[in-house]
Amino acid sequence: MPIPDFKFLMLPLLKLTADQKDHSRKDVAPLLASEFGLTVEEQAMLLPSKRQEVFVNRLHWARFYLAKAGLLESPKRGVFRITERGLAVLKSPPEMINVAFLSQFPEFAEFQNTTAGKTSGDHEGATPELTPEETIEAAYQQRREALATELLALVKQATPAFFERLVVELLVAMGYGGSRTDAGQALGKSGDEGIDGIIKEDRLGLDVIYLQAKRWTEKAVGRPDIQQFAGALHGQRARKGVFITTSAFSKEAREFVAHLDSKIILIDGKELASLMIDHNVGVALERTYEVKRVDMDFFAEE
């Protein structure tokens, strides 16, 4: 089943603490995962940042909001337990504890007033509530996808000469080709609105990579194109090749590459735009945000 968002975790979490004992995330997480029928794979699913599990993150914020409303308290670091107010809520529990329910408590209402806006998803049929990390990362991914779409459209409209320079800049930024001069010389054979050439795998030129690029707008690169490229590699006794296109690769082309002895990497338009963003080619930094957390080691007493 889908991983529950944090509003669905709050009431079950509060009920787990009804024994009035001290609890930690480590002891409640398996119990809640079992209650919601989460698989091992679902429990291991990471946020887009790859720094924390989605389930753990949502559990953290469920506990955080319950504490802000005075239903849970933390007697010491990493430990929480139910309060008298929390016990009172469980005497006549609602169907669900969500942000709207918690807003009846003055401490939580004050907390809401000091934060930017209210968490979405409190009304019926709304988008599921996201934790602050998920909100930030969702906005980042949306912005990145829009940027990639804009980049790819511009690349498709560019001249073959510009596309050649773009490939040189990207490969050098990724650590291939030595200097820009070396890479430019290796990729200087333009033709058929694409680039065919050889580039160093590293600065010392211990190995080389054969390249082919197609600046196409709509037509997908098919198996015959890849077969021709693979044949050229074989003729040069080459083991590595990169085929770049601004369009896409057909299913047959990708299946053909998967069974080759030589290594051919396929980079389609979407991946090309993504690599440009990752390696700062054709993009400029607009602004930077620092997301910080409490350093618990700083507060740990000897």
C-alpha positions as CSV (number, residue, x, y, z in Angstrom):
1,M,0.0,0.0,0.0
2,P,1.1,3.6,-0.4
3,I,3.2,5.1,2.4
4,P,0.7,7.0,4.6
5,D,1.3,10.7,4.9
6,F,2.0,12.1,8.3
7,K,-1.6,13.0,9.2
8,F,-2.6,9.3,9.0
9,L,0.3,8.5,11.3
10,M,-0.5,10.9,14.2
11,L,-3.5,9.0,15.8
12,P,-1.9,5.5,15.6
13,L,1.3,7.0,17.0
14,L,-0.5,8.6,19.9
15,K,-2.3,5.3,20.6
16,L,1.0,3.5,20.8
17,T,2.1,5.8,23.6
18,A,-1.1,5.3,25.6
19,D,0.9,3.0,27.9
20,Q,2.5,6.2,29.3
21,K,6.0,4.7,28.8
22,D,9.0,6.3,27.1
23,H,9.2,5.5,23.4
24,S,11.6,6.2,20.6
25,R,11.3,6.3,16.9
26,K,13.2,3.0,16.6
27,D,10.6,1.1,18.7
28,V,7.5,2.6,17.2
29,A,8.5,2.6,13.5
30,P,8.3,-1.2,13.1
31,L,4.9,-1.3,14.9
32,L,3.4,1.4,12.7
33,A,4.9,-0.1,9.5
34,S,3.3,-3.4,10.4
35,E,0.0,-1.7,11.2
36,F,-0.1,-0.1,7.8
37,G,1.1,-3.2,6.0
38,L,4.2,-1.6,4.6
39,T,6.7,-3.9,2.8
40,V,10.4,-3.8,3.4
41,E,10.8,-2.0,0.0
42,E,8.3,0.6,1.0
43,Q,10.0,1.2,4.3
44,A,13.3,1.6,2.6
45,M,12.0,4.1,0.0
46,L,14.0,7.3,0.1
47,L,13.2,11.0,-0.3
48,P,14.4,12.5,-3.6
49,S,17.5,13.8,-1.7
50,K,18.4,10.1,-0.9
51,R,19.2,11.2,2.7
52,Q,16.3,9.7,4.6
53,E,13.5,7.2,4.3
54,V,10.1,8.6,3.4
55,F,8.4,6.7,6.2
56,V,10.9,7.8,8.8
57,N,10.6,11.4,7.7
58,R,6.8,11.3,7.9
59,L,6.9,9.6,11.3
60,H,9.3,12.3,12.6
61,W,6.8,15.1,11.5
62,A,3.8,13.2,13.0
63,R,5.6,13.2,16.4
64,F,6.7,16.8,15.9
65,Y,3.2,18.1,15.3
66,L,1.8,16.0,18.2
67,A,4.4,17.5,20.5
68,K,3.7,21.1,19.2
69,A,0.0,20.5,20.2
70,G,1.1,19.3,23.7
71,L,-0.1,15.7,23.1
72,L,3.4,14.3,23.4
73,E,6.4,15.5,25.4
74,S,10.1,14.7,25.2
75,P,11.6,14.1,28.7
76,K,15.1,13.6,27.1
77,R,16.8,13.5,23.8
78,G,15.4,10.9,21.3
79,V,12.6,9.9,23.7
80,F,8.9,10.9,23.8
81,R,5.8,10.0,25.8
82,I,2.2,10.9,26.0
83,T,0.9,13.8,28.1
84,E,-2.3,14.3,30.1
85,R,-3.7,16.2,27.2
86,G,-2.8,13.3,24.9
87,L,-4.6,10.8,27.2
88,A,-7.6,13.1,27.3
89,V,-7.8,13.1,23.5
90,L,-7.7,9.3,23.4
91,K,-10.6,9.0,25.8
92,S,-12.8,10.3,22.9
93,P,-10.5,10.0,19.9
94,P,-11.4,11.6,16.5
95,E,-11.5,9.5,13.4
96,M,-8.2,11.2,12.4
97,I,-5.8,13.6,13.9
98,N,-4.8,16.2,11.3
99,V,-3.6,19.8,11.3
100,A,-7.2,21.1,11.6
101,F,-7.8,19.0,14.7
102,L,-4.5,20.2,16.3
103,S,-5.4,23.8,15.7
104,Q,-7.8,23.8,18.6
105,F,-4.8,23.7,21.0
106,P,-3.3,27.2,21.7
107,E,0.3,26.1,21.5
108,F,-0.2,24.6,18.1
109,A,-2.2,27.6,16.9
110,E,0.6,29.9,17.9
111,F,3.1,27.6,16.2
112,Q,1.0,27.8,13.0
113,N,0.9,31.6,13.2
114,T,4.7,31.8,13.4
115,T,5.2,29.6,10.3
116,A,4.7,30.5,6.7
117,G,1.2,29.3,5.8
118,K,-0.7,26.2,6.8
119,T,0.0,22.7,5.7
120,S,-2.2,21.7,2.8
121,G,-4.6,18.7,2.7
122,D,-6.9,19.3,5.7
123,H,-10.1,19.2,3.7
124,E,-11.8,16.3,2.1
125,G,-10.3,15.4,-1.3
126,A,-7.3,17.5,-0.9
127,T,-3.8,16.6,-1.9
128,P,-2.1,14.4,0.7
129,E,-0.2,16.4,3.3
130,L,3.5,16.6,2.7
131,T,6.2,17.1,5.3
132,P,8.4,20.2,5.0
133,E,11.2,18.2,3.4
134,E,8.8,16.7,0.8
135,T,7.3,20.1,0.1
136,I,10.7,21.6,-0.6
137,E,11.8,18.6,-2.7
138,A,8.6,18.5,-4.7
139,A,8.9,22.2,-5.5
140,Y,12.6,21.6,-6.5
141,Q,11.7,18.7,-8.8
142,Q,8.9,20.7,-10.4
143,R,11.3,23.6,-11.1
144,R,14.0,21.3,-12.4
145,E,11.6,19.5,-14.8
146,A,10.5,22.9,-16.2
147,L,14.1,24.0,-16.6
148,A,15.0,20.7,-18.4
149,T,12.1,21.2,-20.8
150,E,13.1,24.7,-21.6
151,L,16.8,23.7,-22.1
152,L,15.9,20.9,-24.4
153,A,13.7,23.1,-26.5
154,L,16.5,25.6,-26.9
155,V,19.0,22.9,-27.8
156,K,16.7,21.6,-30.6
157,Q,16.4,25.0,-32.0
158,A,20.2,25.6,-32.0
159,T,22.6,25.3,-35.0
160,P,24.7,22.2,-35.5
161,A,27.8,24.2,-34.6
162,F,26.3,25.3,-31.3
163,F,25.3,21.7,-30.6
164,E,28.9,20.7,-31.2
165,R,30.1,23.3,-28.7
166,L,27.5,22.2,-26.2
167,V,28.6,18.6,-26.3
168,V,32.2,19.7,-25.9
169,E,31.3,21.8,-22.8
170,L,29.3,19.0,-21.3
171,L,31.8,16.3,-21.8
172,V,34.6,18.4,-20.4
173,A,32.4,19.4,-17.4
174,M,31.9,15.7,-16.8
175,G,35.6,15.1,-16.7
176,Y,36.2,13.7,-20.2
177,G,38.3,15.0,-23.0
178,G,41.1,16.7,-21.1
179,S,41.0,20.4,-22.0
180,R,38.4,22.2,-24.1
181,T,41.0,22.5,-26.9
182,D,41.7,18.8,-26.9
183,A,37.9,18.0,-26.9
184,G,37.2,20.5,-29.6
185,Q,39.8,19.1,-31.9
186,A,38.5,15.5,-31.3
187,L,34.9,16.6,-32.1
188,G,35.5,18.8,-35.0
189,K,34.1,16.5,-37.7
190,S,30.6,17.9,-38.2
191,G,28.1,16.4,-40.6
192,D,24.5,15.4,-41.0
193,E,23.5,17.9,-38.3
194,G,25.4,15.9,-35.7
195,I,28.8,15.2,-34.3
196,D,31.0,12.2,-34.9
197,G,34.4,12.0,-33.2
198,I,36.7,10.5,-30.6
199,I,37.4,11.9,-27.1
200,K,39.7,11.0,-24.3
201,E,38.2,9.0,-21.4
202,D,40.5,10.8,-19.0
203,R,43.1,13.6,-19.1
204,L,45.9,11.2,-19.8
205,G,44.2,9.6,-22.7
206,L,44.6,6.1,-21.3
207,D,41.5,5.1,-23.3
208,V,39.2,6.8,-25.9
209,I,35.5,7.0,-26.3
210,Y,33.8,7.1,-29.7
211,L,30.9,9.6,-30.0
212,Q,27.9,10.1,-32.3
213,A,25.3,12.7,-31.8
214,K,22.0,13.4,-33.5
215,R,20.3,16.8,-33.1
216,W,16.8,15.6,-34.0
217,T,13.6,17.2,-33.0
218,E,11.0,14.4,-33.2
219,K,12.3,11.3,-34.9
220,A,13.5,8.6,-32.5
221,V,16.9,7.0,-33.0
222,G,16.2,3.4,-34.1
223,R,18.1,0.1,-34.0
224,P,19.7,0.6,-37.5
225,D,21.4,3.8,-36.4
226,I,22.8,2.0,-33.3
227,Q,23.8,-1.0,-35.4
228,Q,25.8,1.2,-37.7
229,F,27.5,2.9,-34.8
230,A,28.3,-0.5,-33.2
231,G,29.7,-1.6,-36.5
232,A,32.0,1.4,-36.6
233,L,33.2,0.7,-33.1
234,H,34.0,-2.9,-34.1
235,G,35.9,-1.7,-37.1
236,Q,38.1,0.5,-34.9
237,R,38.4,-2.3,-32.3
238,A,36.9,0.2,-29.9
239,R,35.2,-0.9,-26.7
240,K,33.3,2.2,-25.6
241,G,30.9,4.6,-27.3
242,V,28.4,7.3,-26.4
243,F,25.4,8.0,-28.6
244,I,23.7,11.4,-27.9
245,T,20.4,12.5,-29.3
246,T,18.1,15.4,-28.6
247,S,15.1,13.2,-29.3
248,A,14.7,9.7,-28.0
249,F,15.7,6.0,-28.6
250,S,13.4,3.4,-29.7
251,K,12.7,0.3,-27.6
252,E,14.5,-1.9,-30.2
253,A,17.6,0.4,-30.1
254,R,17.8,0.1,-26.3
255,E,17.3,-3.7,-26.4
256,F,20.0,-4.0,-29.0
257,V,22.5,-2.1,-26.9
258,A,21.8,-4.3,-23.9
259,H,23.2,-7.4,-25.6
260,L,26.4,-5.9,-27.1
261,D,29.8,-6.9,-26.0
262,S,31.1,-3.4,-26.4
263,K,29.8,-0.7,-24.0
264,I,27.5,1.9,-25.7
265,I,25.8,4.5,-23.5
266,L,22.6,6.1,-24.9
267,I,21.8,9.6,-23.8
268,D,18.5,10.9,-25.0
269,G,17.1,14.4,-24.8
270,K,15.8,14.2,-21.3
271,E,19.0,12.9,-19.9
272,L,21.0,15.4,-21.9
273,A,19.1,18.2,-20.3
274,S,19.5,16.6,-16.9
275,L,23.2,16.3,-17.3
276,M,23.4,19.9,-18.4
277,I,21.7,21.0,-15.2
278,D,23.8,18.7,-13.0
279,H,27.1,19.9,-14.5
280,N,26.1,23.6,-14.9
281,V,26.2,23.8,-18.7
282,G,23.8,26.3,-20.1
283,V,22.4,27.2,-16.7
284,A,23.2,29.8,-14.2
285,L,22.7,29.8,-10.4
286,E,19.6,31.9,-9.5
287,R,19.6,31.5,-5.7
288,T,20.7,29.2,-2.9
289,Y,18.8,28.0,0.1
290,E,20.4,26.4,3.1
291,V,18.2,23.8,4.9
292,K,19.6,23.2,8.4
293,R,18.7,20.8,11.3
294,V,19.5,20.7,15.0
295,D,23.0,19.3,15.7
296,M,22.2,16.8,18.5
297,D,25.9,16.1,19.0
298,F,26.3,19.7,20.0
299,F,23.8,19.2,22.8
300,A,25.1,15.8,24.0
301,E,26.6,16.2,27.4
302,E,29.7,14.2,28.4
